[in-house]
């Protein structure tokens, strides 16, 4: 695996960490600032067990009948069976 640009900048001591914050979903965002204080860079890392919205929806829908499932629209909204049927998401 090739090292990222951020990793190479950190190894050259051109960037220093100014803030690291862990969110409720387990993701961590870290902010770095250059030595000349002109550039702020952020890095976002997710835990191994992290699922995106679509994967989480698939997991919740496992084993449920069609009418109890939730469906995702093209815009990213989660809708119920009747709305999905009206929008043509399911047939």
Secondary structure, 3 states (H helix, E strand, C coil): CCCCHHHHHHHCCCEEEEEEEECCCCCEEEEEEECCCCCEEEEEECCCCCCCHHHHHHHHHCCCCHHHCCEECCCCCEECHHHHHHHCCCC
